Amino acid sequence: MEPYLWQIPVLIVVGIVAGFLNVLAGGGSLLTLPLLIFLGLPSAVANGTNRVAILCQNIFAIGGFRRQGVFPIRLAILCSIPALFGSFLGANLAIDMDDQLFRRVLALIMIGVMIFTLVDPMRRLQLGERHLSPLRTVLLVLSFFAIGIYGGFVQAGVGFLIISGLLAHGLDLVRINAVKVIVIFAFTLVALGVFVAHGQVNYGLGLALAVGNSAGGWIATHVAVKKGHAWIKRIVTLTVFLFALKLLLT
């Protein structure tokens, strides 16, 4: 399927919004994945195509955080390794799933994300920074393996899971978002490889969306560092509200 000319500016604009949200909070794929399906892609192809944009977005976001001096690489590597293995399993599960069933699962995930954000466990999880004991390290590895499975399967809303998991270790949201973009880049590389191997990627639409996502991700890294922790929390709250409206009106 070749993209129509009108689809390209639509994807770029939505991609900017999604990339901005993905870096500062999460859930941008809840906009882009349904949009790709609406444009006529089968669910598996939409899922794979969305990963092109996510990968490009996180390359720019990583560069932005690094230039701003926010780059907790050791923690990011610890979280990324188990997520890589989980992502491979999750992507293969998505490839094998029936198209109609995937759409229903995606709808349930959107409802689940709405409930998750309305309950706001992130506020309750935020603690003082804590040392990673051997037990806490094992729990962190297991949690990011599970996050990798989810992210490889659908991607949408995975940022909220990563933020919640790392808030439990007392990190502020600026450093958490830096870790998040590194982890998502790593497991998205694996997931995209699975979709490419199965021919489930539309490169024309994916690259158009990637332009927007990358621009939004680059903008978000500068806003995140300059505005700080409290402003990011307001973005998360706004994101939750917009997702809730989307669910109520569709």
C-alpha positions as CSV (number, residue, x, y, z in Angstrom):
1,M,0.0,0.0,0.0
2,E,1.5,3.3,-1.1
3,P,0.6,6.4,1.0
4,Y,-1.8,9.0,-0.5
5,L,-0.4,12.5,-0.4
6,W,-3.0,13.7,2.1
7,Q,-2.0,11.0,4.6
8,I,1.6,12.3,4.9
9,P,0.8,15.7,6.6
10,V,-1.8,14.0,8.8
11,L,0.8,11.4,9.9
12,I,3.5,14.1,10.5
13,V,1.2,16.2,12.6
14,V,-0.2,13.3,14.7
15,G,3.4,12.0,14.9
16,I,4.6,15.3,16.5
17,V,1.9,15.1,19.2
18,A,2.6,11.4,19.8
19,G,6.4,11.8,19.9
20,F,6.0,14.6,22.4
21,L,3.7,12.5,24.7
22,N,5.9,9.4,24.3
23,V,9.0,11.1,25.6
24,L,7.4,13.1,28.5
25,A,4.9,10.5,29.7
26,G,3.8,7.7,27.4
27,G,0.8,6.6,25.4
28,G,1.5,8.3,22.1
29,S,1.0,5.0,20.3
30,L,-2.6,5.0,21.4
31,L,-3.0,7.8,18.9
32,T,-0.8,6.5,16.1
33,L,-1.7,2.8,16.1
34,P,-5.4,3.3,15.7
35,L,-4.7,6.0,13.1
36,L,-2.6,3.6,11.0
37,I,-5.4,1.0,11.2
38,F,-7.9,3.7,10.2
39,L,-5.8,4.4,7.1
40,G,-6.4,0.9,6.0
41,L,-3.4,-1.1,7.3
42,P,-4.0,-4.6,8.7
43,S,-3.4,-4.7,12.4
44,A,-0.1,-6.5,12.2
45,V,1.2,-4.1,9.5
46,A,0.0,-1.1,11.5
47,N,1.8,-2.5,14.6
48,G,5.0,-3.0,12.7
49,T,4.8,0.3,10.9
50,N,4.3,2.2,14.1
51,R,7.7,0.8,15.3
52,V,9.6,2.6,12.5
53,A,8.4,5.9,14.0
54,I,9.1,4.9,17.6
55,L,12.6,3.8,16.8
56,C,13.4,7.1,15.0
57,Q,11.8,9.1,17.7
58,N,13.9,7.5,20.4
59,I,17.1,8.0,18.5
60,F,16.5,11.8,18.6
61,A,15.3,11.7,22.2
62,I,18.4,9.8,23.4
63,G,20.6,12.4,21.7
64,G,18.6,15.2,23.2
65,F,18.9,13.9,26.8
66,R,22.6,13.1,26.3
67,R,23.3,16.7,25.2
68,Q,21.4,18.0,28.2
69,G,23.6,15.9,30.6
70,V,20.8,13.5,31.6
71,F,22.0,10.0,30.7
72,P,21.8,7.3,33.4
73,I,23.3,4.6,31.2
74,R,24.0,1.9,33.8
75,L,20.4,1.8,35.0
76,A,19.2,1.9,31.4
77,I,21.3,-1.1,30.4
78,L,20.1,-3.1,33.4
79,C,16.5,-2.4,32.4
80,S,17.1,-2.9,28.7
81,I,18.6,-6.4,28.6
82,P,15.6,-8.3,30.0
83,A,13.3,-6.0,27.9
84,L,15.0,-7.2,24.8
85,F,14.1,-10.8,25.4
86,G,10.6,-10.0,26.4
87,S,10.1,-7.8,23.3
88,F,11.0,-10.7,21.0
89,L,8.4,-12.9,22.5
90,G,5.7,-10.1,22.5
91,A,6.3,-9.2,18.9
92,N,6.0,-12.8,17.7
93,L,2.7,-13.1,19.7
94,A,1.4,-10.0,17.9
95,I,2.4,-11.4,14.5
96,D,0.5,-14.7,15.1
97,M,-2.7,-13.0,16.4
98,D,-5.8,-12.8,14.3
99,D,-6.5,-9.3,13.0
100,Q,-9.9,-8.9,14.6
101,L,-8.8,-10.3,17.9
102,F,-5.9,-7.9,18.0
103,R,-8.3,-5.0,17.5
104,R,-10.4,-6.1,20.4
105,V,-7.3,-6.6,22.6
106,L,-6.1,-3.1,21.6
107,A,-9.5,-1.7,22.7
108,L,-9.2,-3.4,26.0
109,I,-5.7,-2.1,26.4
110,M,-6.9,1.4,25.8
111,I,-9.6,1.0,28.5
112,G,-6.9,-0.5,30.8
113,V,-4.6,2.5,30.3
114,M,-7.5,4.9,31.1
115,I,-8.2,3.1,34.4
116,F,-4.4,3.0,35.2
117,T,-4.0,6.7,34.7
118,L,-7.1,7.7,36.5
119,V,-6.1,5.7,39.5
120,D,-2.6,7.4,39.3
121,P,-0.4,4.8,40.9
122,M,2.6,6.9,40.0
123,R,1.9,9.4,42.7
124,R,1.7,6.7,45.3
125,L,4.9,5.0,44.1
126,Q,7.1,8.0,44.2
127,L,9.6,7.4,47.1
128,G,13.0,8.6,48.1
129,E,15.8,7.3,46.0
130,R,16.7,3.7,47.2
131,H,19.7,1.5,46.8
132,L,19.3,-1.4,44.4
133,S,19.8,-4.4,46.7
134,P,20.2,-7.9,45.1
135,L,16.5,-8.7,45.7
136,R,15.4,-5.3,44.3
137,T,17.6,-5.8,41.2
138,V,16.0,-9.2,40.5
139,L,12.5,-7.7,40.8
140,L,13.6,-4.9,38.5
141,V,14.9,-7.4,35.9
142,L,11.7,-9.5,36.0
143,S,9.5,-6.4,35.8
144,F,11.3,-5.2,32.7
145,F,11.1,-8.6,31.1
146,A,7.3,-8.4,31.5
147,I,7.4,-4.8,30.2
148,G,9.4,-6.0,27.2
149,I,6.7,-8.6,26.4
150,Y,4.0,-6.0,26.5
151,G,6.0,-3.4,24.5
152,G,6.9,-6.0,21.9
153,F,3.3,-6.9,21.6
154,V,1.6,-3.5,21.3
155,Q,3.8,-0.7,22.5
156,A,0.9,1.6,23.3
157,G,1.0,2.8,26.9
158,V,4.3,1.1,27.7
159,G,5.8,4.4,28.9
160,F,3.3,4.5,31.8
161,L,4.5,1.1,32.9
162,I,8.2,2.1,32.8
163,I,7.5,5.3,34.6
164,S,5.6,3.5,37.4
165,G,8.3,0.8,37.7
166,L,11.1,3.3,38.1
167,L,9.2,5.7,40.4
168,A,9.2,2.8,42.9
169,H,13.0,3.2,43.0
170,G,12.8,6.9,43.8
171,L,14.0,8.5,40.5
172,D,12.7,11.9,39.5
173,L,10.7,12.0,36.2
174,V,13.5,13.7,34.2
175,R,15.9,10.9,34.8
176,I,13.1,8.3,34.4
177,N,12.2,9.7,31.0
178,A,15.9,9.4,29.9
179,V,16.0,5.8,31.0
180,K,12.6,5.2,29.3
181,V,13.7,6.4,25.9
182,I,16.8,4.2,26.0
183,V,14.9,1.1,27.1
184,I,12.2,1.7,24.5
185,F,14.8,2.2,21.7
186,A,16.4,-1.1,22.6
187,F,13.3,-3.3,22.7
188,T,11.8,-1.5,19.7
189,L,14.8,-2.5,17.6
190,V,14.2,-6.1,18.4
191,A,10.4,-5.9,17.8
192,L,10.8,-4.0,14.5
193,G,13.2,-6.7,13.4
194,V,10.5,-9.4,14.0
195,F,7.9,-7.4,12.0
196,V,10.4,-6.7,9.2
197,A,11.3,-10.4,9.0
198,H,7.6,-11.2,8.5
199,G,6.9,-8.5,6.0
200,Q,4.6,-6.6,8.3
201,V,5.9,-3.0,7.8
202,N,4.7,-0.2,5.4
203,Y,7.8,1.9,5.0
204,G,6.2,4.9,3.3
205,L,3.7,5.5,6.1
206,G,6.2,4.5,8.7
207,L,8.8,7.1,7.5
208,A,6.1,9.8,7.3
209,L,5.1,9.1,10.9
210,A,8.7,8.9,11.9
211,V,9.3,12.5,10.8
212,G,6.6,13.7,13.2
213,N,7.6,11.4,16.0
214,S,11.2,12.4,15.8
215,A,10.4,16.1,15.9
216,G,8.0,15.7,18.8
217,G,10.6,13.6,20.7
218,W,13.3,16.2,20.2
219,I,11.1,19.0,21.4
220,A,10.0,17.0,24.4
221,T,13.6,16.3,25.7
222,H,14.3,20.0,25.8
223,V,11.0,20.8,27.5
224,A,11.5,18.0,30.0
225,V,14.9,19.2,31.1
226,K,14.1,22.9,31.1
227,K,10.7,22.7,32.8
228,G,11.5,19.9,35.2
229,H,9.6,17.5,37.3
230,A,6.3,19.3,38.1
231,W,5.6,20.4,34.5
232,I,6.0,16.8,33.3
233,K,3.5,15.6,35.8
234,R,1.0,18.1,34.4
235,I,1.7,16.7,30.9
236,V,0.9,13.2,32.2
237,T,-2.3,14.5,33.7
238,L,-3.3,16.2,30.4
239,T,-2.5,13.0,28.5
240,V,-4.7,11.0,30.8
241,F,-7.6,13.4,30.2
242,L,-7.2,13.3,26.4
243,F,-7.1,9.6,26.3
244,A,-10.2,9.4,28.5
245,L,-12.1,11.7,26.1
246,K,-11.0,9.7,23.1
247,L,-12.4,6.5,24.7
248,L,-15.6,8.2,25.7
249,L,-16.2,9.7,22.2
250,T,-15.4,6.6,20.1
